């Protein structure tokens, strides 16, 4: 239970804070672009409806639409909840890594957490963005299954490559860590038959940059917060144990 607490506590605390921080950044930089792109998508859908002379077909298409929260407070709440849940999940990955490093005698503090956060951004956002950049609503895209498969492959191989470069002892193994980094991009991400989308190209480019910048800020905050809480929690635990064990060990000697 103690080990579980050392893993969960940093993940939950940092996940809630970083998730809320990420949501606020999104509502400043990213979500306004999504709302604007949705106006193009809505206008295009309205044009199709006007040109459709089969009312029953239009009603069937409307009935088949996926559920989505209403704009405003409901949508903001769902965005916040989704970001916090995702942040706690990513925080668990960081927290487990920090506990394993502590077990090997390596201390993780806030500045090291920034490096771990930067690695997380590289693994989950930057590396996949080279093949599958963030997309606005209404953008042309390849089949979902192919994109998901390539994204998973890229994440796994990028994590493997960075792990080898950072932790492998023989120098030649570290050099070999570059290979997993480039393999997904040599294979190439699935591409749509036609590129482009309903929104202007300039808006799509702004969305890519805004998404990557906010994601980088999120990961840096999550890494630093998780390392900070982990360090404080671990130090308090050591302070509680050391006064009890040290005198006993001295008397035994």
C-alpha positions as YAML, in Angstrom:
chain: A
units: angstrom
residues:
- id: 1
  name: UNK
  ca: [0.00, 0.00, 0.00]
- id: 2
  name: UNK
  ca: [2.85, 2.37, 0.75]
- id: 3
  name: UNK
  ca: [4.36, 1.80, -2.69]
- id: 4
  name: UNK
  ca: [0.95, 2.30, -4.29]
- id: 5
  name: UNK
  ca: [0.61, 5.60, -2.45]
- id: 6
  name: UNK
  ca: [4.04, 6.74, -3.58]
- id: 7
  name: UNK
  ca: [2.94, 6.12, -7.17]
- id: 8
  name: UNK
  ca: [-0.63, 7.39, -7.02]
- id: 9
  name: UNK
  ca: [-0.18, 10.53, -4.94]
- id: 10
  name: UNK
  ca: [2.24, 12.34, -7.28]
- id: 11
  name: UNK
  ca: [0.25, 11.24, -10.32]
- id: 12
  name: UNK
  ca: [-3.10, 12.45, -9.01]
- id: 13
  name: UNK
  ca: [-1.88, 15.77, -7.60]
- id: 14
  name: UNK
  ca: [0.24, 16.66, -10.62]
- id: 15
  name: UNK
  ca: [-2.38, 15.33, -13.05]
- id: 16
  name: UNK
  ca: [-5.17, 17.51, -11.66]
- id: 17
  name: UNK
  ca: [-3.01, 20.65, -11.67]
- id: 18
  name: UNK
  ca: [-1.37, 20.03, -15.05]
- id: 19
  name: UNK
  ca: [-4.68, 18.99, -16.63]
- id: 20
  name: UNK
  ca: [-6.36, 22.20, -15.49]
- id: 21
  name: UNK
  ca: [-3.34, 24.21, -16.67]
- id: 22
  name: UNK
  ca: [-3.45, 22.50, -20.06]
- id: 23
  name: UNK
  ca: [-7.17, 23.20, -20.42]
- id: 24
  name: UNK
  ca: [-6.65, 26.90, -19.72]
- id: 25
  name: UNK
  ca: [-3.91, 27.04, -22.37]
- id: 26
  name: UNK
  ca: [-6.14, 25.26, -24.86]
- id: 27
  name: UNK
  ca: [-8.96, 27.76, -24.34]
- id: 28
  name: UNK
  ca: [-6.51, 30.57, -25.01]
- id: 29
  name: UNK
  ca: [-4.64, 29.20, -28.04]
- id: 30
  name: UNK
  ca: [-6.20, 26.02, -29.45]
- id: 31
  name: UNK
  ca: [-9.96, 25.82, -28.91]
- id: 32
  name: UNK
  ca: [-10.75, 29.18, -30.57]
- id: 33
  name: UNK
  ca: [-9.19, 27.77, -33.74]
- id: 34
  name: UNK
  ca: [-11.31, 24.62, -33.41]
- id: 35
  name: UNK
  ca: [-14.48, 26.69, -33.02]
- id: 36
  name: UNK
  ca: [-13.56, 28.74, -36.08]
- id: 37
  name: UNK
  ca: [-12.83, 25.61, -38.13]
- id: 38
  name: UNK
  ca: [-16.16, 24.13, -37.07]
- id: 39
  name: UNK
  ca: [-17.94, 27.07, -38.68]
- id: 40
  name: UNK
  ca: [-16.48, 26.00, -42.04]
- id: 41
  name: UNK
  ca: [-17.54, 22.42, -41.36]
- id: 42
  name: UNK
  ca: [-21.06, 23.50, -40.38]
- id: 43
  name: UNK
  ca: [-21.39, 25.69, -43.45]
- id: 44
  name: UNK
  ca: [-20.28, 22.83, -45.69]
- id: 45
  name: UNK
  ca: [-22.74, 20.45, -44.04]
- id: 46
  name: UNK
  ca: [-25.52, 23.01, -44.43]
- id: 47
  name: UNK
  ca: [-24.70, 23.31, -48.12]
- id: 48
  name: UNK
  ca: [-25.00, 19.55, -48.53]
- id: 49
  name: UNK
  ca: [-28.35, 19.56, -46.75]
- id: 50
  name: UNK
  ca: [-29.73, 22.27, -49.02]
- id: 51
  name: UNK
  ca: [-28.65, 20.36, -52.12]
- id: 52
  name: UNK
  ca: [-30.11, 17.10, -50.84]
- id: 53
  name: UNK
  ca: [-33.63, 16.62, -52.17]
- id: 54
  name: UNK
  ca: [-34.29, 13.49, -50.11]
- id: 55
  name: UNK
  ca: [-35.62, 14.59, -46.73]
- id: 56
  name: UNK
  ca: [-35.63, 11.09, -45.33]
- id: 57
  name: UNK
  ca: [-31.96, 10.64, -46.13]
- id: 58
  name: UNK
  ca: [-31.15, 13.92, -44.39]
- id: 59
  name: UNK
  ca: [-33.09, 12.86, -41.31]
- id: 60
  name: UNK
  ca: [-31.29, 9.49, -41.24]
- id: 61
  name: UNK
  ca: [-27.91, 11.22, -41.44]
- id: 62
  name: UNK
  ca: [-28.93, 13.59, -38.64]
- id: 63
  name: UNK
  ca: [-30.08, 10.68, -36.47]
- id: 64
  name: UNK
  ca: [-26.76, 8.90, -37.04]
- id: 65
  name: UNK
  ca: [-24.62, 11.76, -35.78]
- id: 66
  name: UNK
  ca: [-22.44, 10.96, -32.77]
- id: 67
  name: UNK
  ca: [-23.29, 12.57, -29.45]
- id: 68
  name: UNK
  ca: [-21.26, 15.60, -28.47]
- id: 69
  name: UNK
  ca: [-21.60, 17.98, -25.50]
- id: 70
  name: UNK
  ca: [-23.24, 21.32, -26.11]
- id: 71
  name: UNK
  ca: [-21.02, 24.34, -26.59]
- id: 72
  name: UNK
  ca: [-20.35, 26.33, -23.46]
- id: 73
  name: UNK
  ca: [-20.09, 25.00, -19.93]
- id: 74
  name: UNK
  ca: [-20.83, 21.37, -20.82]
- id: 75
  name: UNK
  ca: [-18.12, 21.25, -23.47]
- id: 76
  name: UNK
  ca: [-15.64, 23.05, -21.23]
- id: 77
  name: UNK
  ca: [-16.35, 20.60, -18.41]
- id: 78
  name: UNK
  ca: [-15.86, 17.58, -20.67]
- id: 79
  name: UNK
  ca: [-12.61, 19.03, -22.00]
- id: 80
  name: UNK
  ca: [-11.34, 19.68, -18.47]
- id: 81
  name: UNK
  ca: [-12.31, 16.19, -17.30]
- id: 82
  name: UNK
  ca: [-10.71, 14.49, -20.30]
- id: 83
  name: UNK
  ca: [-7.49, 16.46, -19.86]
- id: 84
  name: UNK
  ca: [-7.28, 15.69, -16.15]
- id: 85
  name: UNK
  ca: [-7.87, 11.96, -16.70]
- id: 86
  name: UNK
  ca: [-5.22, 11.89, -19.44]
- id: 87
  name: UNK
  ca: [-2.81, 13.89, -17.27]
- id: 88
  name: UNK
  ca: [-3.24, 11.48, -14.35]
- id: 89
  name: UNK
  ca: [-2.55, 8.58, -16.71]
- id: 90
  name: UNK
  ca: [0.63, 10.20, -18.02]
- id: 91
  name: UNK
  ca: [1.52, 11.16, -14.45]
- id: 92
  name: UNK
  ca: [1.31, 7.50, -13.47]
- id: 93
  name: UNK
  ca: [3.88, 6.65, -16.15]
- id: 94
  name: UNK
  ca: [6.21, 9.34, -14.80]
- id: 95
  name: UNK
  ca: [5.59, 8.37, -11.18]
- id: 96
  name: UNK
  ca: [6.36, 4.71, -11.81]
- id: 97
  name: UNK
  ca: [9.56, 5.73, -13.58]
- id: 98
  name: UNK
  ca: [10.59, 7.96, -10.67]
- id: 99
  name: UNK
  ca: [9.93, 5.20, -8.13]
- id: 100
  name: UNK
  ca: [12.04, 2.77, -10.14]
- id: 101
  name: UNK
  ca: [14.85, 5.31, -10.35]
- id: 102
  name: UNK
  ca: [14.64, 5.93, -6.59]
- id: 103
  name: UNK
  ca: [14.90, 2.19, -5.99]
- id: 104
  name: UNK
  ca: [18.21, 2.30, -7.87]
- id: 105
  name: UNK
  ca: [19.44, 5.17, -5.71]
- id: 106
  name: UNK
  ca: [18.87, 7.94, -8.25]
- id: 107
  name: UNK
  ca: [17.12, 11.05, -6.91]
- id: 108
  name: UNK
  ca: [14.56, 12.79, -9.12]
- id: 109
  name: UNK
  ca: [13.93, 16.47, -8.39]
- id: 110
  name: UNK
  ca: [12.03, 19.22, -10.18]
- id: 111
  name: UNK
  ca: [14.69, 20.04, -12.76]
- id: 112
  name: UNK
  ca: [15.07, 16.39, -13.72]
- id: 113
  name: UNK
  ca: [11.28, 16.28, -13.97]
- id: 114
  name: UNK
  ca: [11.47, 18.96, -16.66]
- id: 115
  name: UNK
  ca: [13.71, 16.66, -18.72]
- id: 116
  name: UNK
  ca: [11.30, 13.77, -18.22]
- id: 117
  name: UNK
  ca: [8.44, 16.03, -19.26]
- id: 118
  name: UNK
  ca: [10.36, 17.08, -22.35]
- id: 119
  name: UNK
  ca: [10.90, 13.40, -23.17]
- id: 120
  name: UNK
  ca: [7.17, 12.76, -22.76]
- id: 121
  name: UNK
  ca: [6.40, 15.59, -25.17]
- id: 122
  name: UNK
  ca: [8.85, 14.16, -27.67]
- id: 123
  name: UNK
  ca: [7.39, 10.67, -27.39]
- id: 124
  name: UNK
  ca: [3.67, 11.39, -27.39]
- id: 125
  name: UNK
  ca: [3.41, 14.63, -29.37]
- id: 126
  name: UNK
  ca: [6.47, 15.78, -31.30]
- id: 127
  name: UNK
  ca: [7.57, 12.50, -32.91]
- id: 128
  name: UNK
  ca: [4.04, 11.54, -34.09]
- id: 129
  name: UNK
  ca: [3.48, 15.11, -35.35]
- id: 130
  name: UNK
  ca: [6.19, 14.65, -38.00]
- id: 131
  name: UNK
  ca: [3.91, 12.18, -39.75]
- id: 132
  name: UNK
  ca: [0.48, 13.00, -38.34]
- id: 133
  name: UNK
  ca: [0.37, 16.67, -37.35]
- id: 134
  name: UNK
  ca: [-2.60, 17.91, -35.29]
- id: 135
  name: UNK
  ca: [-5.63, 18.38, -37.53]
- id: 136
  name: UNK
  ca: [-8.51, 20.81, -37.45]
- id: 137
  name: UNK
  ca: [-12.10, 19.58, -37.89]
- id: 138
  name: UNK
  ca: [-12.89, 19.06, -41.54]
- id: 139
  name: UNK
  ca: [-9.33, 18.11, -42.53]
- id: 140
  name: UNK
  ca: [-8.68, 15.26, -44.94]
- id: 141
  name: UNK
  ca: [-7.28, 12.22, -43.15]
- id: 142
  name: UNK
  ca: [-6.30, 8.62, -43.84]
- id: 143
  name: UNK
  ca: [-8.20, 5.66, -42.38]
- id: 144
  name: UNK
  ca: [-8.40, 5.78, -38.58]
- id: 145
  name: UNK
  ca: [-7.01, 2.26, -38.05]
- id: 146
  name: UNK
  ca: [-3.89, 3.03, -40.07]
- id: 147
  name: UNK
  ca: [-3.27, 6.30, -38.23]
- id: 148
  name: UNK
  ca: [-3.74, 4.65, -34.84]
- id: 149
  name: UNK
  ca: [-1.36, 1.83, -35.71]
- id: 150
  name: UNK
  ca: [1.35, 4.20, -36.94]
- id: 151
  name: UNK
  ca: [0.92, 6.45, -33.88]
- id: 152
  name: UNK
  ca: [1.33, 3.52, -31.49]
- id: 153
  name: UNK
  ca: [4.38, 2.27, -33.41]
- id: 154
  name: UNK
  ca: [5.95, 5.74, -33.30]
- id: 155
  name: UNK
  ca: [5.32, 6.18, -29.57]
- id: 156
  name: UNK
  ca: [6.74, 2.76, -28.67]
- id: 157
  name: UNK
  ca: [9.85, 3.06, -30.85]
- id: 158
  name: UNK
  ca: [10.52, 6.65, -29.79]
- id: 159
  name: UNK
  ca: [10.31, 5.65, -26.13]
- id: 160
  name: UNK
  ca: [12.63, 2.72, -26.80]
- id: 161
  name: UNK
  ca: [15.14, 4.89, -28.65]
- id: 162
  name: UNK
  ca: [15.21, 7.62, -26.01]
- id: 163
  name: UNK
  ca: [15.49, 4.99, -23.28]
- id: 164
  name: UNK
  ca: [18.51, 3.43, -24.92]
- id: 165
  name: UNK
  ca: [20.17, 6.79, -25.48]
- id: 166
  name: UNK
  ca: [19.56, 7.91, -21.90]
- id: 167
  name: UNK
  ca: [20.17, 4.74, -19.88]
- id: 168
  name: UNK
  ca: [22.21, 2.24, -21.90]
- id: 169
  name: UNK
  ca: [25.78, 1.96, -20.64]
- id: 170
  name: UNK
  ca: [27.73, 0.79, -23.67]
- id: 171
  name: UNK
  ca: [28.24, 3.70, -26.03]
- id: 172
  name: UNK
  ca: [27.45, 1.62, -29.10]
- id: 173
  name: UNK
  ca: [24.03, 0.71, -27.65]
- id: 174
  name: UNK
  ca: [23.30, 4.39, -27.16]
- id: 175
  name: UNK
  ca: [24.21, 5.00, -30.78]
- id: 176
  name: UNK
  ca: [21.92, 2.17, -31.83]
- id: 177
  name: UNK
  ca: [19.13, 3.96, -29.97]
- id: 178
  name: UNK
  ca: [18.89, 6.34, -32.92]
- id: 179
  name: UNK
  ca: [17.55, 3.53, -35.12]
- id: 180
  name: UNK
  ca: [14.16, 3.16, -33.40]
- id: 181
  name: UNK
  ca: [13.74, 6.92, -33.59]
- id: 182
  name: UNK
  ca: [13.89, 7.00, -37.38]
- id: 183
  name: UNK
  ca: [12.17, 3.70, -38.25]
- id: 184
  name: UNK
  ca: [8.55, 5.01, -38.08]
- id: 185
  name: UNK
  ca: [9.42, 7.96, -40.29]
- id: 186
  name: UNK
  ca: [11.17, 5.74, -42.81]
- id: 187
  name: UNK
  ca: [8.01, 3.62, -42.94]
- id: 188
  name: UNK
  ca: [5.91, 6.77, -43.22]
- id: 189
  name: UNK
  ca: [2.54, 7.69, -41.79]
- id: 190
  name: UNK
  ca: [-0.67, 6.82, -43.66]
- id: 191
  name: UNK
  ca: [-1.61, 9.68, -45.97]
- id: 192
  name: UNK
  ca: [-5.06, 10.67, -47.24]
- id: 193
  name: UNK
  ca: [-5.88, 10.48, -50.92]
- id: 194
  name: UNK
  ca: [-6.25, 14.26, -51.02]
- id: 195
  name: UNK
  ca: [-4.56, 16.76, -48.73]
- id: 196
  name: UNK
  ca: [-6.20, 19.86, -47.38]
- id: 197
  name: UNK
  ca: [-9.43, 20.60, -45.58]
- id: 198
  name: UNK
  ca: [-12.31, 23.00, -45.21]
- id: 199
  name: UNK
  ca: [-10.41, 25.53, -43.10]
- id: 200
  name: UNK
  ca: [-7.78, 27.82, -44.70]
- id: 201
  name: UNK
  ca: [-4.25, 26.47, -44.82]
- id: 202
  name: UNK
  ca: [-2.95, 29.33, -42.68]
- id: 203
  name: UNK
  ca: [-5.39, 28.41, -39.92]
- id: 204
  name: UNK
  ca: [-4.32, 24.76, -40.09]
- id: 205
  name: UNK
  ca: [-0.67, 25.77, -39.67]
- id: 206
  name: UNK
  ca: [-1.51, 28.00, -36.70]
- id: 207
  name: UNK
  ca: [-3.36, 25.09, -35.15]
- id: 208
  name: UNK
  ca: [-0.36, 22.77, -35.49]
- id: 209
  name: UNK
  ca: [1.97, 25.26, -33.80]
- id: 210
  name: UNK
  ca: [-0.54, 26.13, -31.08]
- id: 211
  name: UNK
  ca: [-1.21, 22.46, -30.32]
- id: 212
  name: UNK
  ca: [2.47, 21.59, -30.08]
- id: 213
  name: UNK
  ca: [3.37, 24.62, -27.94]
- id: 214
  name: UNK
  ca: [0.54, 24.01, -25.47]
- id: 215
  name: UNK
  ca: [1.38, 20.30, -25.33]
- id: 216
  name: UNK
  ca: [5.02, 21.12, -24.60]
- id: 217
  name: UNK
  ca: [3.97, 23.44, -21.77]
- id: 218
  name: UNK
  ca: [1.68, 20.74, -20.40]
- id: 219
  name: UNK
  ca: [4.40, 18.09, -20.39]
- id: 220
  name: UNK
  ca: [6.97, 20.39, -18.78]
- id: 221
  name: UNK
  ca: [4.47, 21.28, -16.04]
- id: 222
  name: UNK
  ca: [3.49, 17.63, -15.53]
- id: 223
  name: UNK
  ca: [7.09, 16.45, -15.33]
- id: 224
  name: UNK
  ca: [8.15, 19.17, -12.89]
- id: 225
  name: UNK
  ca: [5.07, 18.74, -10.68]
- id: 226
  name: UNK
  ca: [5.31, 14.94, -10.58]
- id: 227
  name: UNK
  ca: [9.00, 15.09, -9.68]
- id: 228
  name: UNK
  ca: [8.36, 17.76, -7.03]
- id: 229
  name: UNK
  ca: [5.55, 15.81, -5.32]
- id: 230
  name: UNK
  ca: [7.50, 12.56, -5.61]
- id: 231
  name: UNK
  ca: [10.57, 14.17, -4.04]
- id: 232
  name: UNK
  ca: [8.64, 15.77, -1.19]
- id: 233
  name: UNK
  ca: [6.68, 12.60, -0.46]
- id: 234
  name: UNK
  ca: [9.78, 10.42, -0.56]
- id: 235
  name: UNK
  ca: [11.80, 12.78, 1.60]
- id: 236
  name: UNK
  ca: [9.10, 12.94, 4.24]
- id: 237
  name: UNK
  ca: [8.98, 9.15, 4.30]
- id: 238
  name: UNK
  ca: [12.76, 8.93, 4.73]
- id: 239
  name: UNK
  ca: [12.67, 11.50, 7.53]
- id: 240
  name: UNK
  ca: [10.09, 9.40, 9.38]
- id: 241
  name: UNK
  ca: [12.14, 6.21, 9.02]
- id: 242
  name: UNK
  ca: [15.70, 7.41, 9.62]
- id: 243
  name: UNK
  ca: [15.32, 8.59, 13.27]
- id: 244
  name: UNK
  ca: [13.94, 5.17, 14.16]
- id: 245
  name: UNK
  ca: [16.40, 2.98, 12.30]
- id: 246
  name: UNK
  ca: [19.63, 4.88, 12.75]
- id: 247
  name: UNK
  ca: [19.92, 4.67, 16.60]
- id: 248
  name: UNK
  ca: [19.00, 0.99, 16.54]
- id: 249
  name: UNK
  ca: [21.65, 0.22, 13.96]
- id: 250
  name: UNK
  ca: [24.20, 2.15, 15.99]
- id: 251
  name: UNK
  ca: [23.37, 0.22, 19.16]
- id: 252
  name: UNK
  ca: [23.64, -3.09, 17.32]
- id: 253
  name: UNK
  ca: [27.09, -2.16, 16.13]
...
